């Protein structure tokens, strides 16, 4: 879901073609701080290639499911033994497992009772294996695969860290039962993930991908080395908070600890979606390390935001980490703002609904968004406009399409009489985002779409027509399916699978495309790591039973890494837990 983005540096081989206000600085490959950023896309060809493995897997599914589950159980059993002697002042994995209401992988790995849905699920699994196998063959250890040129991409977002696609794929491989592939990824983390880098990294990107990915791998498997690695990495991020306000700067040198703001950000400001998208991971870092400093850092961000005056109750995207004042009044639920709002409601849910401050901030922000940004088009489509100092820009980014799912999962905890209102709003926004897909020739949605000049839910500007394998629309389908069980969401997800296969699958992986409105293939030569972490995971969950990573036990960070709900009363109960769930 989430993340914002800024201009992308392409040149040194960084083709994460996310342009000016895309979701994540992640997708870009930006040059830190003083470097200028430029955007350009590389054009390449597409050749669809469909493997027969999905069919073979379906035929052998019965036995294969059992065989794939066994190594998972062995892995967990060994790691649980290793952590069963935890001292009281350390995190107890056994106790954590005992606090879950359901087995993480459900009764039967999430398989449904419907044969068609299971076939679709197997197809998504085959897509993941195809994407992973090609990454392993051509880009192993690099951050991302360039599927047309069959080589790896490193980029400059992660400060010298490598293996972004490996870290992002750990939990996806694990929940899909791709255990051979998971074990290859696990071995790389154990032997080759080097945290002693000395480059400039995006605090936000490292947090949501590396910290989030390692945390979820630990919570799913109990493997202690994941915990050790993630706490070591977390420590390297702390110097970014050394500012007069405690609001972290966006770029940090992981070796020296020096930090600065992105060169493209207004007046050296920090970005709402970056410093507002740390809470989930940092609270879990405090859980695992038993060091409260991580939670203190993110709670201080809340204090600053609560003190400052909000124009019309809205949160602008740029804030000075020196003065603590807004730098300009641009408000967006898409790039630059998005995941800040997501993390408010998810902080409340992850706290087992005890974080009342997060709840209050979320619903206050949502009311201001409804009052100022939510619009209805002449054609009846509900969308979220952007706000520029009181002037509406009738544009919605693909990144903003996560908000259907966000509003949906928050519906139950608003005022009871507003529950249906929020569910309706969530459904309307998800419908609008689906329209942005159906109104294109490829049935994939553009980076941004507008509601002006007579057009609706279409990109009217040439540089908004691209699609880089983004997950946000599918993410909302998954949440809305779980909340309503309306079959249209699964049908919409299947439409997306078919479009991805037809237009983004090439001989050696999956690639973004430059223009969703033309059937002439023009690929960007980048298999984004978030395609493996988010897009395919959300599709797999959409076609699975609700007990696979149940929303009663898990929240997903903005990179779709599952993090467990913290049931404080259970975790702090000194009595042994006898309800430990097992898979």
C-alpha positions in Angstrom: 0.0 0.0 0.0 1.6 3.2 0.7 4.7 5.0 0.5 5.3 8.0 -1.4 7.8 8.8 -3.8 9.8 11.4 -5.4 11.7 11.7 -8.6 13.7 8.8 -9.6 17.2 8.7 -10.6 17.6 6.5 -13.6 21.1 6.6 -15.0 23.3 4.4 -13.0 20.9 1.7 -13.9 18.1 2.6 -11.6 15.0 2.0 -13.6 12.5 1.9 -10.8 10.6 4.3 -12.9 8.4 5.9 -10.3 8.0 9.4 -11.1 7.5 12.5 -9.2 5.0 11.7 -6.4 4.9 8.0 -6.6 4.3 5.8 -3.8 7.6 5.0 -2.4 10.9 6.5 -2.7 11.2 2.9 -2.9 10.5 2.6 -6.4 12.8 4.9 -7.5 16.4 4.7 -7.0 16.8 8.3 -5.8 19.9 10.0 -5.3 20.1 11.1 -1.7 19.8 14.6 -0.6 21.9 16.8 -2.6 21.8 14.7 -5.7 19.4 15.8 -8.4 16.8 13.3 -9.5 15.6 12.7 -12.9 13.1 10.3 -14.4 13.2 8.3 -17.5 12.0 4.9 -18.6 13.7 2.4 -20.7 11.8 0.7 -23.4 12.0 -3.0 -24.0 10.2 -5.9 -25.5 7.8 -8.4 -24.1 7.6 -12.0 -24.7 4.9 -13.9 -22.8 6.0 -17.2 -21.4 3.7 -19.4 -19.4 5.0 -22.3 -17.5 3.3 -25.6 -17.2 4.2 -26.0 -13.6 0.9 -24.6 -12.4 -1.0 -27.4 -14.1 1.4 -30.0 -12.7 1.1 -28.6 -9.2 -2.6 -28.6 -9.4 -2.6 -32.3 -10.3 -0.3 -33.2 -7.5 -1.8 -30.7 -5.0 -3.1 -33.2 -2.5 0.2 -34.8 -1.7 2.3 -31.8 -2.5 0.4 -29.7 0.2 1.3 -32.3 2.8 5.0 -32.5 1.7 5.4 -28.8 1.7 3.9 -28.4 5.1 6.3 -30.9 6.7 9.5 -28.9 6.3 7.6 -25.9 7.7 6.7 -27.8 10.8 10.2 -29.1 11.3 11.6 -25.6 10.9 9.2 -24.2 13.4 9.6 -27.0 15.9 13.4 -26.6 15.9 13.2 -22.9 16.4 10.6 -23.0 19.1 12.8 -25.4 21.0 15.7 -23.0 20.6 13.6 -20.2 22.1 11.8 -22.2 24.8 14.6 -21.4 27.3 14.1 -17.7 26.9 14.8 -15.7 30.0 11.8 -13.6 31.4 13.5 -10.4 30.2 13.8 -11.6 26.6 11.1 -12.0 24.0 9.5 -15.5 24.3 8.5 -16.9 20.9 6.5 -19.6 22.6 4.4 -17.2 24.5 3.8 -15.1 21.4 2.6 -18.2 19.5 0.3 -19.0 22.4 -1.3 -15.6 22.1 -2.5 -16.2 18.5 -6.1 -17.0 18.1 -5.5 -19.1 15.0 -2.6 -21.0 13.3 -0.8 -18.4 11.1 -1.3 -20.7 8.0 -4.8 -21.6 8.8 -6.3 -25.1 8.9 -5.1 -26.2 5.5 -2.7 -23.6 4.3 -5.6 -21.4 3.4 -7.0 -23.8 0.7 -10.7 -23.0 0.0 -13.6 -25.4 -0.6 -14.1 -24.0 -4.1 -12.1 -25.7 -6.9 -12.1 -22.6 -9.2 -10.8 -20.4 -6.4 -8.1 -23.0 -5.6 -7.0 -23.2 -9.2 -6.7 -19.4 -9.3 -4.7 -19.5 -6.1 -2.3 -22.1 -7.7 -1.9 -19.8 -10.7 -0.8 -17.0 -8.4 1.6 -19.4 -6.7 3.0 -20.4 -10.1 3.5 -16.7 -11.0 5.5 -16.2 -7.7 7.7 -19.2 -8.5 8.3 -18.0 -12.0 9.2 -14.5 -10.8 11.4 -15.9 -8.0 13.2 -18.5 -10.2 14.1 -15.8 -12.7 15.3 -13.5 -10.0 17.4 -16.3 -8.6 18.8 -17.2 -12.0 19.7 -13.7 -13.2 19.9 -11.3 -10.3 20.6 -13.4 -7.1 21.8 -11.1 -4.3 21.0 -7.9 -6.2 18.0 -5.9 -5.2 15.8 -6.5 -8.2 15.6 -8.3 -11.5 15.7 -6.7 -14.9 13.8 -9.3 -16.8 14.5 -8.2 -20.3 18.2 -7.7 -20.1 18.4 -10.7 -17.6 20.6 -9.0 -15.1 20.3 -7.5 -11.6 19.6 -4.0 -10.4 21.1 -2.5 -7.2 19.9 1.1 -7.2 20.7 3.7 -4.5 17.7 3.5 -2.2 19.1 1.0 0.3 22.5 2.4 1.2 24.5 -0.6 0.1 22.1 -3.2 1.4 21.5 -6.0 -1.0 18.9 -8.7 -1.6 15.7 -6.5 -1.4 13.8 -9.1 -3.4 15.0 -11.9 -1.1 13.9 -10.1 2.1 10.6 -9.0 0.5 9.9 -12.6 -0.6 10.6 -14.5 2.6 7.1 -14.5 4.0 5.4 -14.8 0.5 7.4 -18.0 -0.2 6.7 -19.3 3.2 2.9 -18.9 3.2 2.7 -20.3 -0.3 4.5 -23.4 0.8 7.4 -22.8 -1.6 9.8 -24.3 0.9 12.7 -25.1 -1.3 12.7 -21.4 -2.5 12.1 -20.2 1.0 15.1 -22.2 2.3 17.3 -20.7 -0.4 16.2 -17.2 0.7 16.7 -18.1 4.4 20.2 -19.4 3.7 21.1 -16.2 1.9 19.9 -14.1 4.8 22.0 -16.2 7.2 25.2 -16.2 5.2 25.1 -13.2 2.9 23.0 -10.3 4.2 25.6 -7.8 5.2 24.3 -5.0 7.4 27.7 -3.2 7.6 27.1 -1.0 4.6 28.3 2.6 4.4 25.9 4.0 1.9 23.0 6.5 2.0 19.7 4.8 2.4 16.0 5.8 2.5 15.0 5.3 6.2 11.4 4.6 5.0 12.4 2.0 2.4 14.8 0.1 4.6 12.2 0.1 7.3 9.2 -1.2 5.4 11.2 -3.7 3.3 14.1 -4.9 5.3 12.9 -4.4 8.9 9.4 -5.4 8.0 10.5 -8.5 6.0 12.9 -9.7 8.7 10.3 -9.2 11.4 7.6 -11.1 9.6 10.0 -14.0 8.8 10.8 -14.2 12.5 7.2 -14.2 13.6 6.2 -16.8 11.1 9.1 -19.2 11.7 10.7 -18.5 15.1 14.2 -18.6 13.5 16.3 -16.6 16.0 18.8 -15.3 13.5 16.0 -13.2 11.9 15.5 -11.5 15.3 19.2 -10.9 15.7 19.6 -9.4 12.2 16.5 -7.1 12.5 17.5 -5.7 15.9 21.0 -5.0 14.6 19.5 -3.2 11.6 17.1 -1.3 13.7 19.9 0.2 15.8 21.5 1.6 12.6 18.3 3.6 11.9 18.2 5.4 15.2 20.6 8.2 14.4 18.1 9.6 11.8 16.0 10.8 14.7 18.8 13.1 16.0 17.0 16.3 15.0 15.7 19.2 17.1 12.2 17.9 17.0 12.9 14.2 16.9 11.2 14.0 13.5 13.7 11.8 11.5 15.3 12.9 8.3 14.6 10.9 5.2 18.1 9.7 4.3 20.6 8.0 6.5 24.2 6.7 6.1 23.9 3.2 7.7 27.6 3.2 8.5 28.3 6.7 9.9 24.8 7.5 11.2 24.7 10.9 9.5 21.4 11.8 8.0 19.8 14.5 5.9 16.7 15.3 4.0 16.0 14.5 0.4 17.3 17.1 -2.0 14.0 17.4 -3.8 12.0 17.9 -0.6 10.8 21.4 0.1 13.2 23.4 2.3 14.9 20.4 3.8 11.7 18.9 5.1 10.8 15.4 6.1 7.9 13.7 4.4 4.7 12.7 6.2 4.4 9.2 4.6 8.1 8.5 5.5 8.3 9.5 9.1 4.6 8.4 9.6 5.3 4.9 8.4 7.6 3.6 11.1 5.3 2.9 14.0 4.4 -0.7 13.4 7.9 -2.0 12.8 9.5 0.1 15.6 7.0 -1.1 18.2 7.9 -4.6 17.3 11.6 -3.8 17.5 11.0 -2.7 21.1 9.1 -6.0 21.7 12.0 -8.2 20.4 14.9 -6.1 21.8 13.1 -5.3 25.1 14.5 -1.8 24.4 11.8 0.9 24.7 13.8 3.4 22.6 12.1 2.4 19.3 8.6 2.9 20.7 9.7 6.2 22.3 11.0 7.5 18.9 7.7 6.9 17.1 5.6 8.1 20.0 7.5 11.4 20.0 6.5 11.8 16.3 2.9 11.5 17.4 3.5 14.2 20.1 4.8 16.6 17.5 1.9 16.0 15.2 -0.6 16.4 17.9 0.8 19.8 19.0 1.0 21.4 15.6 -2.0 23.1 14.1 -3.6 21.2 11.2 -5.2 23.2 8.3 -8.8 22.2 8.3 -7.8 19.1 10.3 -5.6 17.9 7.4 -2.0 16.8 7.5 0.2 18.4 4.9 3.0 16.2 3.3 6.1 18.3 4.2 7.2 19.0 7.8 10.5 20.7 8.9 12.4 18.4 11.3 14.1 21.5 12.7 11.2 23.8 13.4 8.4 21.3 13.6 6.3 23.4 11.3 4.6 22.5 8.0 6.6 23.6 5.0 3.8 23.8 2.5 0.1 22.9 2.4 0.0 20.0 0.0 -2.2 17.2 1.2 -2.5 13.8 -0.5 -3.8 10.4 0.4 -1.6 9.1 -2.4 2.1 9.6 -2.8 3.9 11.5 0.1 1.0 11.1 2.5 -0.6 7.6 2.0 0.9 5.2 4.6 0.8 7.7 7.4 -3.0 7.3 7.6 -2.7 3.5 7.1 -0.3 3.2 10.1 -2.7 5.2 12.4 -5.5 2.7 12.1 -3.1 -0.3 11.9 -1.3 0.9 15.1 -4.7 0.9 16.8 -5.5 -2.6 15.5 -2.0 -4.0 16.3 -2.2 -2.7 19.8 -5.3 -5.0 20.3 -7.3 -1.9 20.2 -5.7 -0.3 23.2 -3.8 2.6 21.4 -6.6 5.2 21.8 -4.4 8.0 20.6 -3.9 6.3 17.2 -7.6 5.7 17.0 -8.4 9.3 17.7 -5.8 10.6 15.2 -7.1 8.2 12.5 -10.8 9.1 12.8 -10.0 12.8 13.1 -7.9 12.6 9.9 -10.6 10.6 8.1 -13.3 13.1 9.0 -11.1 15.9 7.6 -10.4 13.9 4.5 -14.2 13.3 3.9 -15.0 16.9 4.5 -12.3 18.3 2.2 -11.0 15.7 -0.2 -13.7 13.1 -1.0 -15.5 14.0 -4.2 -18.2 12.5 -6.4 -17.6 12.8 -10.2 -20.4 13.7 -12.6 -20.4 10.0 -13.6 -21.0 8.9 -10.0 -17.5 7.8 -9.1 -16.2 8.6 -5.6 -12.6 9.6 -5.4 -10.1 11.4 -3.2 -8.7 14.7 -4.7 -5.5 16.3 -3.6 -5.5 19.6 -1.7 -3.1 22.4 -2.4 -3.6 25.1 0.1 -7.4 25.0 -0.3 -7.4 24.4 -4.1 -8.5 20.9 -5.1 -6.6 19.0 -7.8 -9.0 16.4 -9.1 -6.4 13.7 -9.4 -6.1 10.3 -7.7 -2.9 8.3 -7.7 -2.7 4.5 -7.9 -1.0 4.7 -4.5 -4.2 6.3 -3.1 -6.1 3.1 -4.0 -5.0 1.4 -0.8 -7.4 3.6 1.0 -10.4 1.5 0.1 -9.0 -1.4 2.2 -7.8 1.0 4.9 -11.3 2.6 5.4 -12.8 -0.9 5.3 -10.6 -2.4 8.1 -11.3 0.7 10.2 -15.1 0.6 9.8 -15.8 -1.5 12.8 -14.2 0.8 15.3 -15.6 4.1 14.3 -18.9 5.2 15.8 -21.3 2.3 15.5 -23.8 4.3 13.4 -20.9 5.1 11.0 -19.9 1.5 10.4 -22.0 1.1 7.3 -21.1 4.5 6.1 -17.4 3.6 6.2 -18.0 0.3 4.5 -19.9 2.0 1.7 -17.2 4.6 1.3 -14.5 1.9 1.2 -16.5 0.0 -1.5 -17.1 3.1 -3.6 -13.4 4.0 -3.6 -12.4 0.4 -4.5 -15.0 0.5 -7.3 -13.4 3.7 -8.6 -10.0 2.2 -8.6 -11.3 -0.9 -10.4 -12.7 1.5 -13.0 -9.3 2.9 -13.6 -8.3 -0.6 -14.6 -11.3 -1.5 -16.7 -11.1 1.8 -18.7 -7.6 1.0 -20.0 -6.8 -1.2 -23.0 -4.6 -3.5 -20.9 -7.0 -3.7 -17.9 -4.2 -2.4 -15.7 -4.4 0.9 -14.0 -2.3 4.0 -14.6 0.0 5.7 -12.1 -2.5 8.5 -11.7 -6.0 9.2 -13.1 -8.0 12.3 -13.2 -11.6 13.6 -13.0 -11.5 16.8 -15.1 -11.8 17.9 -18.7 -14.7 15.5 -19.2 -12.6 12.4 -18.5 -13.1 10.1 -15.5 -10.8 7.6 -13.9 -8.3 7.9 -16.8 -4.8 9.3 -17.1 -5.0 12.4 -19.2 -1.3 13.1 -19.0 1.2 11.1 -20.9 3.6 10.7 -17.9 0.8 9.2 -15.8 0.1 6.3 -18.1 2.6 3.7 -16.8 2.1 0.7 -14.5 5.0 -0.6 -12.4 3.4 -3.8 -11.0 1.8 -1.9 -8.1 -0.3 -3.7 -5.5 -2.7 -1.0 -4.1 -5.8 -1.8 -6.0 -5.4 -5.5 -5.4 -4.8 -4.8 -1.8 -8.2 -3.2 -1.5 -9.8 -6.1 -3.3 -8.3 -8.5 -0.7 -9.5 -6.5 2.3 -13.0 -5.9 0.8 -13.3 -9.6 0.1 -12.5 -10.5 3.7 -14.9 -7.8 5.0 -17.8 -8.5 2.7 -17.3 -11.8 0.9 -18.8 -10.1 -2.2 -17.6 -12.4 -5.1 -17.0 -9.5 -7.4 -13.7 -8.8 -5.5 -12.3 -12.2 -6.4 -13.5 -11.7 -10.0 -11.7 -8.3 -10.2 -8.6 -9.9 -8.8 -8.7 -12.6 -11.4 -9.0 -9.9 -14.1 -5.8 -8.4 -12.7 -4.1 -11.8 -12.9 -5.0 -12.3 -16.5 -3.8 -8.7 -17.4 -0.5 -9.2 -15.6 0.0 -12.5 -17.4 -0.8 -11.0 -20.8 1.0 -7.7 -20.6 3.6 -7.9 -17.9 4.9 -11.4 -18.1 8.0 -11.7 -20.3 10.4 -14.5 -21.0 12.4 -14.1 -17.8 10.1 -12.5 -15.2 7.5 -9.7 -14.9 8.0 -6.2 -16.0 6.1 -2.9 -15.6 4.7 -1.3 -18.8 4.9 2.3 -20.0 1.4 2.8 -21.2 -1.7 1.0 -20.0 -3.7 2.4 -22.9 -1.9 0.7 -25.7 -1.6 -3.0 -26.5 1.8 -2.3 -28.1 4.3 -3.8 -25.7 6.7 -1.3 -24.1 8.3 -2.7 -20.9 10.3 -0.9 -18.3 12.7 -3.8 -17.6 12.1 -3.9 -13.8 10.6 -6.6 -11.6 9.9 -4.6 -8.5 10.6 -6.3 -5.2 7.1 -5.2 -4.0 5.6 -7.2 -6.8 6.8 -10.3 -4.9 6.0 -8.9 -1.5 2.7 -7.3 -2.1 1.0 -7.8 -5.4 1.3 -11.6 -5.5 0.8 -12.0 -1.8 -2.4 -10.0 -1.8 -3.7 -12.0 -4.8 -2.8 -15.3 -3.1 -4.6 -14.1 0.1 -7.6 -13.0 -2.0 -8.0 -16.6 -3.3 -7.4 -18.2 0.1 -9.5 -18.8 3.1 -9.7 -16.0 5.6 -7.8 -18.1 8.2 -4.5 -17.7 6.2 -2.9 -14.9 8.1 -6.2 -14.1 9.8 -6.9 -10.4 10.3 -7.8 -11.3 13.9 -4.1 -12.0 14.6 -2.1 -10.0 12.0 -1.8 -6.6 10.5 0.2 -6.0 7.3 2.8 -3.3 7.1 2.8 -1.1 4.0 5.0 -3.6 2.2 2.5 -6.4 3.0 4.7 -8.0 5.7 2.5 -9.5 8.3 3.1 -8.4 11.9 1.2 -10.0 14.9 -1.3 -8.1 17.0 0.3 -7.5 20.4 -2.0 -8.9 23.1 -0.4 -7.3 26.1 -2.5 -9.1 28.7 -1.6 -12.4 27.2 2.1 -11.7 26.7 2.6 -10.3 30.2 0.7 -13.1 31.9 3.4 -15.1 33.8 1.3 -18.3 33.7 2.3 -20.6 30.9 0.1 -20.5 27.9 -1.5 -23.8 27.1 -3.4 -22.8 24.0 -0.4 -22.6 21.7 -1.5 -23.0 18.2 0.4 -25.2 15.9 0.2 -25.7 12.2 
